[in-house]
Amino acid sequence: MPTDVFRDRRHAGQVLAPSLGGYARRSDVLVLALPRGGVPVAFEVAQALYAPLDVFIVRKLGVPGHEEYAMGAIASGGVRVLNPNVINMLGIDDAAVEAVTAAEQVELARREALYRQDLPPPAVKGQTVILVDDGLATGATMLAALKALKAQQPARIVVAVPTAAPDVCEQMRHEADEVVCATTPEPFRAVGRWYEDFAQTSDEEVRELLALARRNAPKD
């Protein structure tokens, strides 16, 4: 097995966590996961750092008919980031962009209610936020998350992923205060290529991991 390939997302989080050791046991650190695939990765990071874990809901805007190909993303707080190069190259009209946005907004709201239930969103102002996903291919989802987070005035944003396309990892360095990409293999192609098990993370797994993290959270 190539050294760049992870067994699964939990394993990827265990590999990623040591690179973030400087943030361990700090009262100002919060780990935020991008659901759903980022949650198992972030769970391991949060456990290793003795830090609280929560989710930050972001939805990719897929190209109509080719939904895996991102033309942008939306995030909590009404933020939308579009990739005009993709939209113009494929000739996607405004009505199609708005239709996809509306559909994904429904799913974003559903996940907010399902994962957070009655709990308020975490207060990030003045905090050091470690933003975790299972990998970066285009970076559109992470860029939307960064834009939304910056509006909430955290003291520092750290992007942390187990694997990323080298150019996208470098692009993130212009957007976040710190970027940790555990591996940057070439050619990258897709995040799933670097996992033995890349099965879709279920809503139930997300809820279970968040509940476990809350039980294990450091007490004041």
N, C-alpha and C positions, 0 to 999 in steps of 0.2 A: 504494500500500500504506500503510495507517495506520502511524504511527510506533510504535505499541504492539505491532505484530506482528513476530515474529522469523522468520528464514528457517528455522531448525531449532534444536536444542538447543545445538549447538556455538556458533552465532552468539549465542544467548541468554547463554551463559557469557562470551563476549567482551564483550558489552554490560554484564553484571553486574560483571565483574572490577574496572574502574576505581573503583567505589564502595567497594572493599575495599583500596585501595592502601596504606592505613596499616598493613596487616598483612604487607606484602611483606618478604621476606628476614629474617624473624624465626624464631629457632630454636625458639620455643615454640608455633608455629602448626601446626595440623593441619586439613586439609580433609577432611570426611567427607560422602560422597554417599549419598542415599537411592536405592537401586536400584529399578527400573532406569533410569527416565527422568532421575534426578538426576545420573547418572554423566557423560554427555557435557557437561553444564553445569559440573559440579564439576571436570572435567578441565581445562577452559579456565581456570577460576578458579585452580586449583592451579599451572598452568603460569605464569600471570601473576604470581602471588605468590611463585614459587620455593618452594612449600610441598609437603610430602608429601600424597598422596591415598590414602584408603582408603574402605571402604564401611561403612555402618551399616544393618543389615537390618531393615526394617519392613514389615509387611503390613497392608493395609486389611482390615477386616471388613465385607464387603458385605451389604446387606439381601438375604435369600433371595428370589430371583426378580427382584431389581433390584440386581445385584451392584456396579454402578458407584456406587451410593448408599451412602455409608459410615455404619455404625452404631458404628464404633469402629476400633481398630487394635491390633496387637501389635508388640513390638520385641524384639530380642535381650535376653536376661537375664530372660525371663519376665514382662515388663511388658505389661499390657493396659489400654487406655484405652477406655471405652465412652461413647457419647452417649445418656444416658437419655432425652433429649427425643425423639430419633428412635425409640428402642426402644419407649417408651410410646405415642407417637403412632400407630405402626404396629401396636401390639399384638404385638410379637415376644416369644415366650416364652423362658424360660431355656434350655430344651433346644435350641432353634434357635440361640441365641447360642453355646452351648457346642459345637454341631456345627460351626458356621462357624469358631470359634476353633481347634478341633482340626485341621480341614482346612488352615487357613492356617499353623498351626504346622508341619505337614509341609513345606509349601512354604518356610517360613522356614529350616528346617533344611537343606533341599536347597540353597538359595542360599548359605547359610553355607559349606557344603562345596565348592560349585562355584566361588564367587568367591574364597574365601580359601585354598582347598586346604590346604596344610600350614602356612601362615603363621599365627602367633598374631594375635589381634585387637590393634589398636593400644592402647598405654597412653595414656589420656587424662587421668589424674590430674595436676592442676597445669598442664595445657596450655590454650591458647586454641583452642577447636574452632569451626571455621566449618562449619555444617551446611547443606548445599545440596540443593535439589530443583528440579524444572523449573517449579514453580508451586504456589500454595496456593489451593484452592477451599473445602474445609471445614476444613482444618487438622488433621484427626484423626490423620493419619499423622505429621505433624510434632510434634504434641503427645505422641504415644507415644515418638517418638525423643528429645524433650526430657526426658521423665520418666526414660527409661532412662539417658540420658547424665548427668543430674544425680546419679544414684546412684553414678557413677564419679568424682565430685568433680573435674571440670575447673575450671580457674581462671576461665574465661569461656566462654560459649556465644553465638555469633553465628549467627542464622538469616539465610540469604541466598538469595533467589529472584529470577528475572527478572520474574515477574508474580504478582499476588495479588489476591484480592478485598479491597477496602479495609478492610472490617470485620475480616476474618481477619488481615490484616497488623497492624492495630491490636491485636487480641487477643493476638498473639504478643509484643507489647511488654511484656505482663504476665508472660510466661513465660520469655523469654530476656534476656540481658544487653544485647543489641543486635539490632536487626532491620533488614535492608536488603532492601526490595522495590523493584526497579528501576522497575517500572511498577505502578500500581494502577488499571486502567481500570474504568469503569462504563458500563453494567451488565456484570458480569464473566461470569456464566453458567458457563463451564468453562475449564480451563487450555488445552485444545487449540484453543480459538477464537483464541488469540493466537500461534499458530504456523502458518506456511505448511505446513511438513512436521512432522507430529506422529505419524509412524509409530512403532510400538512399538519400543523399544530392545531388541535381542536379548541373550541371555546371552553370545553370542560377542563382541559389541561391548563389553559390560561387561568381559569378561576381557581383551580386547585393550587397552582404554584403561587398565585397572589395571596391566597388564604394562608398557605404555609409560611410564606415570607412575612406576613403580618404577625403570625404567632411567634416567629423567630426574631422579630425586629428588636433592635437594642432598646432597652427601657431607659427613660430619662432618670 
